[in-house]
Amino acid sequence: MDYIGHIFRPPSEAESLLLQVTVGCSHNDCTYCGMYRLPEQRFRLKPLDVITRDVEEAAAFSRDITPIRRVFLCDGDALVLPTNRLLEILALIRTQLPHVRRVGIYGDARTIARKDDLELAALREAGLGIVYHGAESGDDEVLRRIRKGSNAEDAVAAAGKLRRAGIRHSVMVMLGIGGNERSAEHAAATARLLTAMDPPFVGALTTTLVPGTPLADEADAGRFTLPDPWGLLAELRVLVADSRFTRCRFHSNHASNYVPLSLNLPTDRDGAVRTLDGLLGERDRARLRPEHRRGL
C-alpha cells in the first residue's frame, strides 16, 4: 500500500482497510491538530492509478487471506475530493472488493456543504456509508479561536444534508477545547448543537496539547489552560445530561478520555449521569484512567 506520512482513522474503523486517497488536510489550520504537519503531508489528491494499485493489492489480500469488509478513505477530509473522483474510487472498491459492506470517510462542514443533495445521494448509492465529522464544539467563539473554518450553523446544515442523502453521520466533539475560560459555554453550546444535529453516533474526545501546535504554544504562553480531569468530566456530564437524541450511540471510550463510556441514548442517560455525579462527588483519581494509559 502506498502510504505517505502518518495515517489516522476513527477508533471504530480499527478493522478497516485504510485507503489513502488524499494526502493531508485541505484546511489544516485548526490550532489543536498536529496530524498533518509533516512537509510530505502537504495537501494534494493522490493519482487514480496509485489508488487503483492499492485497491488491487487489497483485493489480492481479500481473496487469498481474509475478506475485507470495511474500507476507510484517508486522509483528513477526503470528502473534499471531486464527486466524480470519489465515484470512481467507490466503483473500484465495489468491483475489486465485493465483500465490502461499508465505506467511511472524514468530512467536515465545509466539505459537506460543497456537495449538493444529488451528489451526496449518488455517493450513498455508490457505497459511501458513513461520514465522520469533527464538529468539536457548538460554541462559535471557541470555533473561531481554534480556527475551525466553520460554525455551529454550518454543522447543523451538514447533518441535515447527510440525513437527506441517507448517509450515516458520526460526530466528534472535544472535551476541554474551550479551556477553563469557556468550559461552561462550550459544554452547554455543544449539547445544544448535538441536539440540533441529532446524529446516530457521537464520540467525545479529550483535548490533548500536542507539542508544536498553535494551541500548545498558547498553553505554554499562559493564554490557554486545559480544564483538570474534574472540569473535563463536568463537561462530559453536560453533554450526556443535556443533549437530546432520537437514537444515538454515544462513546467517550477514546484513549484520551479519563472515563470510558459507551451509551445508548436516551436509554442510558440517567444511569450515566448518576455515574458521572458519583465520580465528580468523590474526586478519586484512582477511579479515572491513569495518565500513562491516556493518549491520542
Secondary structure as GFF3:
##gff-version 3
##sequence-region A 1 296
A	DSSP	three_ten_helix	11	13	.	.	.	ID=ss1
A	DSSP	beta_strand	17	20	.	.	.	ID=ss2
A	DSSP	beta_strand	22	23	.	.	.	ID=ss3
A	DSSP	three_ten_helix	39	41	.	.	.	ID=ss4
A	DSSP	beta_strand	44	45	.	.	.	ID=ss5
A	DSSP	alpha_helix	48	64	.	.	.	ID=ss6
A	DSSP	beta_strand	70	74	.	.	.	ID=ss7
A	DSSP	three_ten_helix	78	80	.	.	.	ID=ss8
A	DSSP	alpha_helix	83	96	.	.	.	ID=ss9
A	DSSP	beta_strand	102	106	.	.	.	ID=ss10
A	DSSP	alpha_helix	109	113	.	.	.	ID=ss11
A	DSSP	alpha_helix	117	126	.	.	.	ID=ss12
A	DSSP	beta_strand	128	136	.	.	.	ID=ss13
A	DSSP	alpha_helix	140	145	.	.	.	ID=ss14
A	DSSP	alpha_helix	152	165	.	.	.	ID=ss15
A	DSSP	beta_strand	168	175	.	.	.	ID=ss16
A	DSSP	alpha_helix	183	197	.	.	.	ID=ss17
A	DSSP	beta_strand	201	206	.	.	.	ID=ss18
A	DSSP	alpha_helix	214	220	.	.	.	ID=ss19
A	DSSP	alpha_helix	229	242	.	.	.	ID=ss20
A	DSSP	beta_strand	248	251	.	.	.	ID=ss21
A	DSSP	beta_strand	262	265	.	.	.	ID=ss22
A	DSSP	alpha_helix	269	282	.	.	.	ID=ss23
A	DSSP	three_ten_helix	285	287	.	.	.	ID=ss24
A	DSSP	three_ten_helix	291	293	.	.	.	ID=ss25
###
